[in-house]
Amino acid sequence: MKTLLFWLFNVGIVVNIFGQCPFNPTITPSTLQLCPNSSDTLWTETATTYQWYRGGNPVANSNHPYLVVNSATDGGQNFIVASTINGCTEASPAAAVSVYNPPAIALSVGENLPLTGCEGDPRQLIINDPYNENILWFRNGVQLNGQNNDTLNVNQSGSYSVIAFTDQCPLYSQTSAATVFNFTASQTPVIQFNSGNLSLSTSTIAGSYQWYLDSNPITNATSSTYLPQANGLFTVEAIFSGTCSRYSTPYNYTSFVQECTQDPIVTPSDLILCPGATDTLFTQAADSYQWYREGVALIGATDSFLVVDAFSAAGAQYSVETTVNGCTEMSPSVLVDGWVFLPIYVISEFPNGETLCEGDSVILTVGNPFTNSISWFKNGSLIEGQSESSYTVTTNGTYTVTAFTGTCPDYGETSLPLDYSFGVAPIPNINFFSVSNSLGTNANAVTYVWNLDGNPISGATNQVYNLGEIGGTYTLTCTYSNGCSNTSLPFIYDPTGIKGVKTLALEIGPNPAKSEFFVELPEDGTLEIWNAAGSLTGSYNLKKGKHVLSTEQRAAGIYMLKFSSSKSVWTARLQLTGL
């Protein structure tokens, strides 16, 4: 028997149109992943002759039951073998060959610790997955004996690197880039009281210092000595580098005598400014005033009040020095803070620019704190009546939202645009070939699934399906290059002689429908409603004439209506938008 083979190179499928051989060659393994710089072998069953194909093209000198593939030339390719026994040639399903590409080896610092610190304070290096085999650590190019775990505790300055292997590719290794640690020598400071000058001093030599009273930092107290201005527990921080510091033991000082009678305070004590806003700080009446920002006197700020703005004041500590009867006293500092908002953002379950399918929907939600005066826009034009925090997208377009914060109602932003398009999946046609007793389609799809009575047929994934002697209702579900799917109109096959039923258009409306729709029936018969997956969702015995049907809480999507009488079959396509 002469056999005609059609090669579909883009998907690696062989379709036997006129007959099948009494054997079915296969490839072992059906999927093969190679390590870098490696090779392996594909096998098939014993036959008379063999021809291997790579990506639809014959492989030279490949006339053995096996084929050696390598990572350099064969990764990402599909392979097929055509085996011949007794003059009959049959092609195997495709076997996929890929190459495992391990990520670059990287080192991270555990517990978010910096790369610098004080001498004696350990840091931890962590190697990334999947490098967990045969680990070798190095310091300044010298291997650290006995260090073979995926973590390394570091307490010395130096340049650290690692060599490691993956368990998936045990012969493949990489070396990390060097990670440098710098540890600074440090000494715990000691506080001493010198009665001669009423000072607190430290013998520790550091780069800088910060004094604290009752655990609070003292403004401008940054030298190695400090003259107490109050009683309490004093500590000093010796700062050796940006990340290395040591604290003294607290020193209880009780010798300070308060001489001033006034106790100035700054109000309000919890001022928070909106972006672009201004406000005023006040203090009590005194003979004179001097305002300070972060401990530095503000030139000309000598009134009982101080006007502050969000741009320059937010995040700073303010205090005022007042003088009454020649006695000068400094107020406690107050923090002038400002509202800082992240840029407005829109939450969506689908990424920006993703192509969806006809009948799908995308819910866009503006994130907090942008909850006031919400306006949605499509292609730059206001969408009337849409002022809620969420908006459902069902049509192609570019969408933005403008909203204001509840905390600062005069502060608003407009989001970045989100683009969505809804792909169309054509309804595939079904053609009956009486010569080969098969069904086929000319739909240019990526995948094909043949269904019998609403259920997928195992292995029926080609453009053509051989019916055999099994009668029933056949449909074809096609998935297209845009990722969208659709199902054909039903095809009724009777092996006793009826090879199909001619279908006519059925009158329905409205289309799309929401809660209900009407159907005009030409005769008495049975109305069936099928979903896009090829499953029967309802069946009704109806008389000739017009009928109004509820959507019965069906999900939004595309449905096929089939009306059968004793004479003919009528069909229609119905879109439901959902309640």
KAMO-V447908 format. One record per residue. N is the residue number from 0. RES is the residue in one letter. SS is DSSP state (helix for helix, strand for strand, loop for the rest). PSI is psi in whole degrees, 0 to 359 (NA if undefined). OMEGA is omega in whole degrees, -180 to 180 (none if undefined). Layout:
# KAMO-V447908
n: (N,N)
res: (RES,RES)
ss: (SS,SS)
psi: (PSI,PSI)
omega: (OMEGA,OMEGA)
This chain:
# KAMO-V447908
n: (0,1,2,3,4,5,6,7,8,9,10,11,12,13,14,15,16,17,18,19,20,21,22,23,24,25,26,27,28,29,30,31,32,33,34,35,36,37,38,39,40,41,42,43,44,45,46,47,48,49,50,51,52,53,54,55,56,57,58,59,60,61,62,63,64,65,66,67,68,69,70,71,72,73,74,75,76,77,78,79,80,81,82,83,84,85,86,87,88,89,90,91,92,93,94,95,96,97,98,99,100,101,102,103,104,105,106,107,108,109,110,111,112,113,114,115,116,117,118,119,120,121,122,123,124,125,126,127,128,129,130,131,132,133,134,135,136,137,138,139,140,141,142,143,144,145,146,147,148,149,150,151,152,153,154,155,156,157,158,159,160,161,162,163,164,165,166,167,168,169,170,171,172,173,174,175,176,177,178,179,180,181,182,183,184,185,186,187,188,189,190,191,192,193,194,195,196,197,198,199,200,201,202,203,204,205,206,207,208,209,210,211,212,213,214,215,216,217,218,219,220,221,222,223,224,225,226,227,228,229,230,231,232,233,234,235,236,237,238,239,240,241,242,243,244,245,246,247,248,249,250,251,252,253,254,255,256,257,258,259,260,261,262,263,264,265,266,267,268,269,270,271,272,273,274,275,276,277,278,279,280,281,282,283,284,285,286,287,288,289,290,291,292,293,294,295,296,297,298,299,300,301,302,303,304,305,306,307,308,309,310,311,312,313,314,315,316,317,318,319,320,321,322,323,324,325,326,327,328,329,330,331,332,333,334,335,336,337,338,339,340,341,342,343,344,345,346,347,348,349,350,351,352,353,354,355,356,357,358,359,360,361,362,363,364,365,366,367,368,369,370,371,372,373,374,375,376,377,378,379,380,381,382,383,384,385,386,387,388,389,390,391,392,393,394,395,396,397,398,399,400,401,402,403,404,405,406,407,408,409,410,411,412,413,414,415,416,417,418,419,420,421,422,423,424,425,426,427,428,429,430,431,432,433,434,435,436,437,438,439,440,441,442,443,444,445,446,447,448,449,450,451,452,453,454,455,456,457,458,459,460,461,462,463,464,465,466,467,468,469,470,471,472,473,474,475,476,477,478,479,480,481,482,483,484,485,486,487,488,489,490,491,492,493,494,495,496,497,498,499,500,501,502,503,504,505,506,507,508,509,510,511,512,513,514,515,516,517,518,519,520,521,522,523,524,525,526,527,528,529,530,531,532,533,534,535,536,537,538,539,540,541,542,543,544,545,546,547,548,549,550,551,552,553,554,555,556,557,558,559,560,561,562,563,564,565,566,567,568,569,570,571,572,573,574,575,576,577,578)
res: (M,K,T,L,L,F,W,L,F,N,V,G,I,V,V,N,I,F,G,Q,C,P,F,N,P,T,I,T,P,S,T,L,Q,L,C,P,N,S,S,D,T,L,W,T,E,T,A,T,T,Y,Q,W,Y,R,G,G,N,P,V,A,N,S,N,H,P,Y,L,V,V,N,S,A,T,D,G,G,Q,N,F,I,V,A,S,T,I,N,G,C,T,E,A,S,P,A,A,A,V,S,V,Y,N,P,P,A,I,A,L,S,V,G,E,N,L,P,L,T,G,C,E,G,D,P,R,Q,L,I,I,N,D,P,Y,N,E,N,I,L,W,F,R,N,G,V,Q,L,N,G,Q,N,N,D,T,L,N,V,N,Q,S,G,S,Y,S,V,I,A,F,T,D,Q,C,P,L,Y,S,Q,T,S,A,A,T,V,F,N,F,T,A,S,Q,T,P,V,I,Q,F,N,S,G,N,L,S,L,S,T,S,T,I,A,G,S,Y,Q,W,Y,L,D,S,N,P,I,T,N,A,T,S,S,T,Y,L,P,Q,A,N,G,L,F,T,V,E,A,I,F,S,G,T,C,S,R,Y,S,T,P,Y,N,Y,T,S,F,V,Q,E,C,T,Q,D,P,I,V,T,P,S,D,L,I,L,C,P,G,A,T,D,T,L,F,T,Q,A,A,D,S,Y,Q,W,Y,R,E,G,V,A,L,I,G,A,T,D,S,F,L,V,V,D,A,F,S,A,A,G,A,Q,Y,S,V,E,T,T,V,N,G,C,T,E,M,S,P,S,V,L,V,D,G,W,V,F,L,P,I,Y,V,I,S,E,F,P,N,G,E,T,L,C,E,G,D,S,V,I,L,T,V,G,N,P,F,T,N,S,I,S,W,F,K,N,G,S,L,I,E,G,Q,S,E,S,S,Y,T,V,T,T,N,G,T,Y,T,V,T,A,F,T,G,T,C,P,D,Y,G,E,T,S,L,P,L,D,Y,S,F,G,V,A,P,I,P,N,I,N,F,F,S,V,S,N,S,L,G,T,N,A,N,A,V,T,Y,V,W,N,L,D,G,N,P,I,S,G,A,T,N,Q,V,Y,N,L,G,E,I,G,G,T,Y,T,L,T,C,T,Y,S,N,G,C,S,N,T,S,L,P,F,I,Y,D,P,T,G,I,K,G,V,K,T,L,A,L,E,I,G,P,N,P,A,K,S,E,F,F,V,E,L,P,E,D,G,T,L,E,I,W,N,A,A,G,S,L,T,G,S,Y,N,L,K,K,G,K,H,V,L,S,T,E,Q,R,A,A,G,I,Y,M,L,K,F,S,S,S,K,S,V,W,T,A,R,L,Q,L,T,G,L)
ss: (loop,loop,loop,loop,strand,strand,strand,strand,loop,loop,loop,loop,strand,strand,strand,strand,loop,loop,loop,loop,loop,loop,loop,loop,loop,loop,strand,strand,loop,loop,strand,strand,strand,strand,loop,loop,loop,loop,strand,strand,strand,strand,strand,strand,loop,loop,loop,loop,strand,strand,strand,strand,strand,strand,loop,loop,strand,strand,loop,loop,loop,loop,loop,loop,loop,strand,strand,strand,strand,strand,helix,helix,helix,helix,loop,loop,strand,strand,strand,strand,strand,strand,strand,strand,strand,loop,loop,strand,strand,strand,strand,loop,loop,loop,strand,strand,strand,strand,strand,loop,loop,loop,loop,loop,loop,loop,strand,strand,strand,helix,helix,helix,loop,loop,loop,strand,strand,strand,loop,loop,loop,loop,strand,strand,strand,strand,strand,loop,loop,loop,strand,strand,strand,strand,strand,strand,strand,strand,strand,loop,loop,strand,strand,loop,loop,loop,loop,loop,loop,loop,strand,strand,strand,strand,loop,loop,loop,strand,strand,strand,strand,strand,strand,strand,strand,strand,loop,loop,loop,loop,loop,loop,strand,strand,strand,loop,loop,loop,strand,strand,strand,strand,strand,strand,loop,loop,loop,loop,loop,loop,strand,strand,strand,strand,loop,loop,loop,loop,strand,strand,strand,strand,loop,loop,loop,loop,loop,strand,strand,strand,strand,strand,strand,loop,loop,strand,strand,loop,loop,loop,loop,loop,loop,loop,strand,strand,strand,loop,loop,loop,loop,strand,strand,strand,strand,strand,strand,strand,strand,loop,loop,loop,loop,loop,strand,strand,strand,loop,loop,loop,strand,strand,strand,loop,loop,loop,loop,loop,loop,loop,loop,loop,loop,loop,loop,loop,strand,loop,loop,loop,loop,strand,strand,loop,loop,loop,loop,strand,strand,strand,strand,strand,loop,loop,loop,loop,loop,strand,strand,strand,strand,strand,strand,loop,loop,strand,strand,loop,loop,loop,loop,loop,loop,loop,strand,strand,strand,strand,strand,helix,helix,helix,helix,loop,loop,strand,strand,strand,strand,strand,strand,strand,strand,strand,loop,loop,strand,strand,strand,strand,loop,loop,loop,strand,strand,strand,strand,strand,loop,loop,loop,loop,loop,loop,loop,strand,strand,loop,loop,loop,loop,loop,loop,loop,strand,strand,strand,loop,loop,loop,loop,strand,strand,strand,strand,strand,loop,loop,loop,strand,strand,strand,strand,strand,strand,strand,strand,strand,loop,loop,strand,strand,loop,loop,loop,loop,loop,loop,loop,strand,strand,strand,strand,loop,loop,loop,strand,strand,strand,strand,strand,strand,strand,strand,strand,loop,loop,loop,loop,loop,loop,strand,strand,strand,loop,loop,loop,strand,strand,strand,strand,strand,strand,loop,loop,loop,loop,loop,loop,loop,strand,strand,strand,loop,loop,loop,loop,strand,strand,strand,loop,loop,loop,loop,loop,loop,strand,strand,strand,strand,strand,strand,loop,loop,strand,strand,loop,loop,loop,loop,loop,loop,loop,strand,strand,strand,loop,loop,loop,loop,loop,strand,strand,strand,strand,strand,strand,strand,strand,loop,loop,loop,loop,loop,strand,strand,strand,loop,loop,loop,strand,strand,strand,loop,loop,loop,loop,loop,loop,loop,loop,loop,strand,strand,strand,loop,strand,strand,strand,loop,loop,loop,strand,loop,loop,strand,strand,strand,strand,strand,strand,loop,loop,loop,strand,strand,strand,strand,strand,strand,strand,loop,loop,loop,loop,strand,strand,strand,strand,strand,strand,strand,loop,loop,strand,strand,strand,strand,strand,strand,loop,loop,loop,loop,loop,loop,strand,strand,strand,strand,strand,strand,strand,strand,loop,loop,loop,loop,strand,strand,strand,strand,strand,strand,strand,strand,loop,loop,loop)
psi: (130,133,130,123,125,122,120,91,332,336,356,45,137,127,119,108,315,358,175,147,157,24,159,96,146,166,132,127,161,334,137,124,123,147,160,141,40,170,165,182,135,141,153,171,163,134,183,309,164,150,120,148,137,117,32,355,136,140,125,140,32,66,36,164,5,162,124,125,152,159,332,323,342,358,139,12,154,137,141,145,134,114,142,129,125,40,0,126,132,141,144,162,159,142,133,134,125,170,127,121,96,146,162,141,136,152,138,158,120,151,28,32,150,171,1,165,189,147,131,346,109,150,160,131,138,131,142,154,151,24,96,18,140,62,130,120,148,144,121,37,0,130,138,107,138,2,94,11,172,3,155,123,128,127,13,147,148,177,120,141,172,144,133,159,152,151,334,324,81,345,2,125,160,161,132,161,157,141,123,131,138,115,133,133,140,161,133,125,155,130,133,143,123,108,337,319,12,46,157,129,165,142,353,133,111,175,324,173,158,124,148,142,118,44,3,135,140,125,131,11,80,17,178,349,158,134,113,138,7,166,152,188,119,137,158,139,120,119,111,328,184,331,5,117,157,147,143,169,140,144,123,111,129,16,359,135,122,122,329,147,337,154,80,144,160,130,147,157,353,55,124,122,141,158,128,359,162,159,181,136,143,159,173,166,139,178,323,165,151,119,147,143,117,39,0,128,135,121,128,355,77,23,173,356,163,122,129,151,158,329,314,339,333,131,9,153,133,142,166,138,121,150,127,121,40,358,125,134,141,135,160,152,147,147,121,112,171,146,126,119,138,155,146,139,157,129,130,143,348,139,156,134,358,140,123,187,151,129,343,169,154,126,120,132,126,134,157,153,19,83,358,149,58,133,126,145,143,122,36,355,139,135,107,139,5,95,10,168,341,148,136,122,128,354,160,145,174,124,137,167,140,129,161,156,151,324,317,86,344,0,116,163,164,134,164,150,145,125,129,140,147,109,150,134,105,150,119,146,158,124,140,127,104,329,314,3,55,164,146,170,153,12,131,83,171,318,154,135,116,137,143,119,39,358,137,141,123,128,357,81,21,172,336,138,127,118,325,223,21,114,164,191,117,138,162,124,123,137,126,175,339,4,358,149,157,159,140,169,152,145,120,125,126,113,349,350,334,113,1,166,128,132,144,161,136,135,119,166,160,161,106,154,156,287,335,166,160,156,132,114,129,340,174,144,200,129,124,142,119,140,177,341,359,19,139,122,354,147,132,133,113,155,164,141,193,133,141,124,140,152,349,41,24,148,153,144,190,132,151,129,130,122,122,132,185,347,315,179,134,143,160,156,127,132,127,131,348,156,NA)
omega: (178,-178,178,-179,174,-180,174,-169,-176,179,177,-177,174,179,177,-172,-168,178,180,173,-179,176,-177,180,175,178,178,-7,179,172,-176,176,-179,171,177,177,-179,177,179,-172,170,-176,171,-178,-179,177,179,178,-178,169,180,180,175,180,179,-179,-179,177,-177,174,-180,-177,178,177,179,178,178,179,-180,-174,-175,-173,-169,178,-179,-178,172,-178,178,174,175,-178,-180,175,179,176,-180,-177,180,-180,179,165,-178,172,-177,177,178,-180,176,-179,-180,177,177,179,-177,177,175,-179,-177,176,177,-180,179,179,176,179,179,178,-178,176,-175,171,-176,172,-179,177,-177,170,4,-175,-176,-179,173,-176,179,180,-179,172,-177,178,-178,-178,177,-176,177,-180,-175,179,179,173,179,175,-174,176,177,175,179,179,-173,176,-177,170,-178,179,174,176,179,177,-171,178,-177,-179,175,177,-179,169,-177,174,-172,173,176,179,-177,175,-174,179,180,-179,179,179,178,178,178,-174,-178,-178,179,-178,170,-176,177,177,-179,177,-179,179,178,-175,171,179,-179,172,-178,177,178,-180,179,-179,177,178,-171,177,-179,176,180,176,-175,176,179,175,177,179,-180,169,178,176,174,-176,-177,174,-177,-178,-177,177,177,-180,176,169,-179,178,-178,-179,-175,-172,-177,179,179,-177,-178,-180,-178,178,-174,174,178,176,-7,-177,-177,-177,176,-175,171,179,179,-176,173,176,-173,171,-179,169,-178,179,178,178,179,-174,169,-179,-179,172,-177,178,-179,-179,178,-178,178,-179,-173,176,178,180,179,177,-180,179,-175,-176,-173,-172,-173,179,-177,175,180,176,179,177,-180,179,177,180,177,179,-175,-178,179,178,168,179,172,179,169,-177,180,175,177,-176,170,177,178,-179,-180,179,179,178,180,-180,176,178,-178,176,178,-177,178,-177,176,176,179,177,176,-179,178,-175,175,3,-177,-173,-175,173,-175,177,178,-178,173,-179,178,-179,-180,174,-175,174,-178,-178,177,-178,-180,177,-178,-180,179,-178,179,175,175,-171,173,177,174,-178,-179,-180,176,180,178,-171,177,-178,-179,179,174,-176,170,-177,174,-178,177,174,-176,-178,180,176,-179,175,-179,176,175,177,179,178,-176,-178,-179,-179,-176,175,179,179,173,177,-180,-176,176,178,180,175,177,-177,175,-179,177,-179,179,177,-177,177,-179,-174,177,178,-178,178,178,-173,-174,-179,-179,178,178,180,-178,171,179,176,-179,172,-173,-175,178,180,-179,-177,173,-176,-178,168,-179,173,-177,-180,177,-177,179,178,179,-176,179,-180,179,-178,178,-179,180,-178,179,176,-14,-179,12,179,-179,-177,-180,178,176,176,179,-175,-178,-176,170,179,-176,177,177,177,-179,175,-176,178,180,179,178,-178,179,179,-175,172,-171,176,176,178,-175,179,175,-177,174,175,176,177,175,179,176,-179,-179,179,176,177,178,178,-176,173,178,-175,-171,175,176,180,176,177,-176,175,175,-179,-178,-179,none)
